[in-house]
């Protein structure tokens, strides 16, 4: 089973982001602090919307 990479710059998987959300990261900033997603060269321009969707789905 291949991982669904959400943050391409940092190689952060959907599984990692969902785990962070379930551990209490209920904002993009909190997900960034726990996973480093959105901290790559694109500064989240490619992944913020997907992270927001995951937060809504899993919070």
Phi and psi restraints in degrees (range 20) as a CNS / XPLOR table:
assign (resid 1 and name C) (resid 2 and name N)
       (resid 2 and name CA) (resid 2 and name C) 1.0 -85.1 20.0 2
assign (resid 2 and name N) (resid 2 and name CA)
       (resid 2 and name C) (resid 3 and name N) 1.0 148.5 20.0 2
assign (resid 2 and name C) (resid 3 and name N)
       (resid 3 and name CA) (resid 3 and name C) 1.0 -79.2 20.0 2
assign (resid 3 and name N) (resid 3 and name CA)
       (resid 3 and name C) (resid 4 and name N) 1.0 144.2 20.0 2
assign (resid 3 and name C) (resid 4 and name N)
       (resid 4 and name CA) (resid 4 and name C) 1.0 -90.5 20.0 2
assign (resid 4 and name N) (resid 4 and name CA)
       (resid 4 and name C) (resid 5 and name N) 1.0 106.0 20.0 2
assign (resid 4 and name C) (resid 5 and name N)
       (resid 5 and name CA) (resid 5 and name C) 1.0 -82.4 20.0 2
assign (resid 5 and name N) (resid 5 and name CA)
       (resid 5 and name C) (resid 6 and name N) 1.0 123.3 20.0 2
assign (resid 5 and name C) (resid 6 and name N)
       (resid 6 and name CA) (resid 6 and name C) 1.0 -93.2 20.0 2
assign (resid 6 and name N) (resid 6 and name CA)
       (resid 6 and name C) (resid 7 and name N) 1.0 -51.9 20.0 2
assign (resid 6 and name C) (resid 7 and name N)
       (resid 7 and name CA) (resid 7 and name C) 1.0 -95.0 20.0 2
assign (resid 7 and name N) (resid 7 and name CA)
       (resid 7 and name C) (resid 8 and name N) 1.0 101.2 20.0 2
assign (resid 7 and name C) (resid 8 and name N)
       (resid 8 and name CA) (resid 8 and name C) 1.0 -67.0 20.0 2
assign (resid 8 and name N) (resid 8 and name CA)
       (resid 8 and name C) (resid 9 and name N) 1.0 -38.3 20.0 2
assign (resid 8 and name C) (resid 9 and name N)
       (resid 9 and name CA) (resid 9 and name C) 1.0 -61.5 20.0 2
assign (resid 9 and name N) (resid 9 and name CA)
       (resid 9 and name C) (resid 10 and name N) 1.0 -42.4 20.0 2
assign (resid 9 and name C) (resid 10 and name N)
       (resid 10 and name CA) (resid 10 and name C) 1.0 -101.8 20.0 2
assign (resid 10 and name N) (resid 10 and name CA)
       (resid 10 and name C) (resid 11 and name N) 1.0 -6.2 20.0 2
assign (resid 10 and name C) (resid 11 and name N)
       (resid 11 and name CA) (resid 11 and name C) 1.0 68.4 20.0 2
assign (resid 11 and name N) (resid 11 and name CA)
       (resid 11 and name C) (resid 12 and name N) 1.0 35.5 20.0 2
assign (resid 11 and name C) (resid 12 and name N)
       (resid 12 and name CA) (resid 12 and name C) 1.0 -88.8 20.0 2
assign (resid 12 and name N) (resid 12 and name CA)
       (resid 12 and name C) (resid 13 and name N) 1.0 126.5 20.0 2
assign (resid 12 and name C) (resid 13 and name N)
       (resid 13 and name CA) (resid 13 and name C) 1.0 -82.9 20.0 2
assign (resid 13 and name N) (resid 13 and name CA)
       (resid 13 and name C) (resid 14 and name N) 1.0 160.6 20.0 2
assign (resid 13 and name C) (resid 14 and name N)
       (resid 14 and name CA) (resid 14 and name C) 1.0 -59.5 20.0 2
assign (resid 14 and name N) (resid 14 and name CA)
       (resid 14 and name C) (resid 15 and name N) 1.0 -40.4 20.0 2
assign (resid 14 and name C) (resid 15 and name N)
       (resid 15 and name CA) (resid 15 and name C) 1.0 -58.6 20.0 2
assign (resid 15 and name N) (resid 15 and name CA)
       (resid 15 and name C) (resid 16 and name N) 1.0 -42.7 20.0 2
assign (resid 15 and name C) (resid 16 and name N)
       (resid 16 and name CA) (resid 16 and name C) 1.0 -64.5 20.0 2
assign (resid 16 and name N) (resid 16 and name CA)
       (resid 16 and name C) (resid 17 and name N) 1.0 -42.2 20.0 2
assign (resid 16 and name C) (resid 17 and name N)
       (resid 17 and name CA) (resid 17 and name C) 1.0 -68.1 20.0 2
assign (resid 17 and name N) (resid 17 and name CA)
       (resid 17 and name C) (resid 18 and name N) 1.0 -43.8 20.0 2
assign (resid 17 and name C) (resid 18 and name N)
       (resid 18 and name CA) (resid 18 and name C) 1.0 -62.1 20.0 2
assign (resid 18 and name N) (resid 18 and name CA)
       (resid 18 and name C) (resid 19 and name N) 1.0 -40.8 20.0 2
assign (resid 18 and name C) (resid 19 and name N)
       (resid 19 and name CA) (resid 19 and name C) 1.0 -59.3 20.0 2
assign (resid 19 and name N) (resid 19 and name CA)
       (resid 19 and name C) (resid 20 and name N) 1.0 -44.0 20.0 2
assign (resid 19 and name C) (resid 20 and name N)
       (resid 20 and name CA) (resid 20 and name C) 1.0 -62.5 20.0 2
assign (resid 20 and name N) (resid 20 and name CA)
       (resid 20 and name C) (resid 21 and name N) 1.0 -41.0 20.0 2
assign (resid 20 and name C) (resid 21 and name N)
       (resid 21 and name CA) (resid 21 and name C) 1.0 -62.7 20.0 2
assign (resid 21 and name N) (resid 21 and name CA)
       (resid 21 and name C) (resid 22 and name N) 1.0 -45.1 20.0 2
assign (resid 21 and name C) (resid 22 and name N)
       (resid 22 and name CA) (resid 22 and name C) 1.0 -66.8 20.0 2
assign (resid 22 and name N) (resid 22 and name CA)
       (resid 22 and name C) (resid 23 and name N) 1.0 -21.1 20.0 2
assign (resid 22 and name C) (resid 23 and name N)
       (resid 23 and name CA) (resid 23 and name C) 1.0 -91.1 20.0 2
assign (resid 23 and name N) (resid 23 and name CA)
       (resid 23 and name C) (resid 24 and name N) 1.0 7.7 20.0 2
assign (resid 23 and name C) (resid 24 and name N)
       (resid 24 and name CA) (resid 24 and name C) 1.0 113.3 20.0 2
assign (resid 24 and name N) (resid 24 and name CA)
       (resid 24 and name C) (resid 25 and name N) 1.0 0.5 20.0 2
assign (resid 24 and name C) (resid 25 and name N)
       (resid 25 and name CA) (resid 25 and name C) 1.0 -80.2 20.0 2
assign (resid 25 and name N) (resid 25 and name CA)
       (resid 25 and name C) (resid 26 and name N) 1.0 96.4 20.0 2
assign (resid 25 and name C) (resid 26 and name N)
       (resid 26 and name CA) (resid 26 and name C) 1.0 -107.2 20.0 2
assign (resid 26 and name N) (resid 26 and name CA)
       (resid 26 and name C) (resid 27 and name N) 1.0 18.6 20.0 2
assign (resid 26 and name C) (resid 27 and name N)
       (resid 27 and name CA) (resid 27 and name C) 1.0 -142.4 20.0 2
assign (resid 27 and name N) (resid 27 and name CA)
       (resid 27 and name C) (resid 28 and name N) 1.0 161.5 20.0 2
assign (resid 27 and name C) (resid 28 and name N)
       (resid 28 and name CA) (resid 28 and name C) 1.0 -59.1 20.0 2
assign (resid 28 and name N) (resid 28 and name CA)
       (resid 28 and name C) (resid 29 and name N) 1.0 -41.1 20.0 2
assign (resid 28 and name C) (resid 29 and name N)
       (resid 29 and name CA) (resid 29 and name C) 1.0 -62.0 20.0 2
assign (resid 29 and name N) (resid 29 and name CA)
       (resid 29 and name C) (resid 30 and name N) 1.0 -41.8 20.0 2
assign (resid 29 and name C) (resid 30 and name N)
       (resid 30 and name CA) (resid 30 and name C) 1.0 -66.2 20.0 2
assign (resid 30 and name N) (resid 30 and name CA)
       (resid 30 and name C) (resid 31 and name N) 1.0 -39.2 20.0 2
assign (resid 30 and name C) (resid 31 and name N)
       (resid 31 and name CA) (resid 31 and name C) 1.0 -63.1 20.0 2
assign (resid 31 and name N) (resid 31 and name CA)
       (resid 31 and name C) (resid 32 and name N) 1.0 -40.9 20.0 2
assign (resid 31 and name C) (resid 32 and name N)
       (resid 32 and name CA) (resid 32 and name C) 1.0 -60.1 20.0 2
assign (resid 32 and name N) (resid 32 and name CA)
       (resid 32 and name C) (resid 33 and name N) 1.0 -44.8 20.0 2
assign (resid 32 and name C) (resid 33 and name N)
       (resid 33 and name CA) (resid 33 and name C) 1.0 -62.5 20.0 2
assign (resid 33 and name N) (resid 33 and name CA)
       (resid 33 and name C) (resid 34 and name N) 1.0 -38.4 20.0 2
assign (resid 33 and name C) (resid 34 and name N)
       (resid 34 and name CA) (resid 34 and name C) 1.0 -81.6 20.0 2
assign (resid 34 and name N) (resid 34 and name CA)
       (resid 34 and name C) (resid 35 and name N) 1.0 -29.6 20.0 2
assign (resid 34 and name C) (resid 35 and name N)
       (resid 35 and name CA) (resid 35 and name C) 1.0 -123.5 20.0 2
assign (resid 35 and name N) (resid 35 and name CA)
       (resid 35 and name C) (resid 36 and name N) 1.0 -15.2 20.0 2
assign (resid 35 and name C) (resid 36 and name N)
       (resid 36 and name CA) (resid 36 and name C) 1.0 74.8 20.0 2
assign (resid 36 and name N) (resid 36 and name CA)
       (resid 36 and name C) (resid 37 and name N) 1.0 3.2 20.0 2
assign (resid 36 and name C) (resid 37 and name N)
       (resid 37 and name CA) (resid 37 and name C) 1.0 -59.8 20.0 2
assign (resid 37 and name N) (resid 37 and name CA)
       (resid 37 and name C) (resid 38 and name N) 1.0 144.0 20.0 2
assign (resid 37 and name C) (resid 38 and name N)
       (resid 38 and name CA) (resid 38 and name C) 1.0 76.7 20.0 2
assign (resid 38 and name N) (resid 38 and name CA)
       (resid 38 and name C) (resid 39 and name N) 1.0 4.3 20.0 2
assign (resid 38 and name C) (resid 39 and name N)
       (resid 39 and name CA) (resid 39 and name C) 1.0 -103.3 20.0 2
assign (resid 39 and name N) (resid 39 and name CA)
       (resid 39 and name C) (resid 40 and name N) 1.0 11.6 20.0 2
assign (resid 39 and name C) (resid 40 and name N)
       (resid 40 and name CA) (resid 40 and name C) 1.0 -84.7 20.0 2
assign (resid 40 and name N) (resid 40 and name CA)
       (resid 40 and name C) (resid 41 and name N) 1.0 -171.3 20.0 2
assign (resid 40 and name C) (resid 41 and name N)
       (resid 41 and name CA) (resid 41 and name C) 1.0 -57.6 20.0 2
assign (resid 41 and name N) (resid 41 and name CA)
       (resid 41 and name C) (resid 42 and name N) 1.0 -30.8 20.0 2
assign (resid 41 and name C) (resid 42 and name N)
       (resid 42 and name CA) (resid 42 and name C) 1.0 -85.3 20.0 2
assign (resid 42 and name N) (resid 42 and name CA)
       (resid 42 and name C) (resid 43 and name N) 1.0 -4.8 20.0 2
assign (resid 42 and name C) (resid 43 and name N)
       (resid 43 and name CA) (resid 43 and name C) 1.0 54.6 20.0 2
assign (resid 43 and name N) (resid 43 and name CA)
       (resid 43 and name C) (resid 44 and name N) 1.0 35.0 20.0 2
assign (resid 43 and name C) (resid 44 and name N)
       (resid 44 and name CA) (resid 44 and name C) 1.0 87.5 20.0 2
assign (resid 44 and name N) (resid 44 and name CA)
       (resid 44 and name C) (resid 45 and name N) 1.0 1.7 20.0 2
assign (resid 44 and name C) (resid 45 and name N)
       (resid 45 and name CA) (resid 45 and name C) 1.0 -61.2 20.0 2
assign (resid 45 and name N) (resid 45 and name CA)
       (resid 45 and name C) (resid 46 and name N) 1.0 -25.6 20.0 2
assign (resid 45 and name C) (resid 46 and name N)
       (resid 46 and name CA) (resid 46 and name C) 1.0 -94.8 20.0 2
assign (resid 46 and name N) (resid 46 and name CA)
       (resid 46 and name C) (resid 47 and name N) 1.0 -16.9 20.0 2
assign (resid 46 and name C) (resid 47 and name N)
       (resid 47 and name CA) (resid 47 and name C) 1.0 -124.9 20.0 2
assign (resid 47 and name N) (resid 47 and name CA)
       (resid 47 and name C) (resid 48 and name N) 1.0 -12.5 20.0 2
assign (resid 47 and name C) (resid 48 and name N)
       (resid 48 and name CA) (resid 48 and name C) 1.0 -57.9 20.0 2
assign (resid 48 and name N) (resid 48 and name CA)
       (resid 48 and name C) (resid 49 and name N) 1.0 -43.4 20.0 2
assign (resid 48 and name C) (resid 49 and name N)
       (resid 49 and name CA) (resid 49 and name C) 1.0 -64.2 20.0 2
assign (resid 49 and name N) (resid 49 and name CA)
       (resid 49 and name C) (resid 50 and name N) 1.0 -38.1 20.0 2
assign (resid 49 and name C) (resid 50 and name N)
       (resid 50 and name CA) (resid 50 and name C) 1.0 -68.7 20.0 2
assign (resid 50 and name N) (resid 50 and name CA)
       (resid 50 and name C) (resid 51 and name N) 1.0 -39.5 20.0 2
assign (resid 50 and name C) (resid 51 and name N)
       (resid 51 and name CA) (resid 51 and name C) 1.0 -63.0 20.0 2
assign (resid 51 and name N) (resid 51 and name CA)
       (resid 51 and name C) (resid 52 and name N) 1.0 -42.2 20.0 2
assign (resid 51 and name C) (resid 52 and name N)
       (resid 52 and name CA) (resid 52 and name C) 1.0 -60.5 20.0 2
assign (resid 52 and name N) (resid 52 and name CA)
       (resid 52 and name C) (resid 53 and name N) 1.0 -40.7 20.0 2
assign (resid 52 and name C) (resid 53 and name N)
       (resid 53 and name CA) (resid 53 and name C) 1.0 -62.7 20.0 2
assign (resid 53 and name N) (resid 53 and name CA)
       (resid 53 and name C) (resid 54 and name N) 1.0 -42.9 20.0 2
assign (resid 53 and name C) (resid 54 and name N)
       (resid 54 and name CA) (resid 54 and name C) 1.0 -65.1 20.0 2
assign (resid 54 and name N) (resid 54 and name CA)
       (resid 54 and name C) (resid 55 and name N) 1.0 -38.5 20.0 2
assign (resid 54 and name C) (resid 55 and name N)
       (resid 55 and name CA) (resid 55 and name C) 1.0 -61.1 20.0 2
assign (resid 55 and name N) (resid 55 and name CA)
       (resid 55 and name C) (resid 56 and name N) 1.0 -46.8 20.0 2
assign (resid 55 and name C) (resid 56 and name N)
       (resid 56 and name CA) (resid 56 and name C) 1.0 -60.7 20.0 2
assign (resid 56 and name N) (resid 56 and name CA)
       (resid 56 and name C) (resid 57 and name N) 1.0 -39.0 20.0 2
assign (resid 56 and name C) (resid 57 and name N)
       (resid 57 and name CA) (resid 57 and name C) 1.0 -74.1 20.0 2
assign (resid 57 and name N) (resid 57 and name CA)
       (resid 57 and name C) (resid 58 and name N) 1.0 -33.1 20.0 2
assign (resid 57 and name C) (resid 58 and name N)
       (resid 58 and name CA) (resid 58 and name C) 1.0 -114.8 20.0 2
assign (resid 58 and name N) (resid 58 and name CA)
       (resid 58 and name C) (resid 59 and name N) 1.0 -3.1 20.0 2
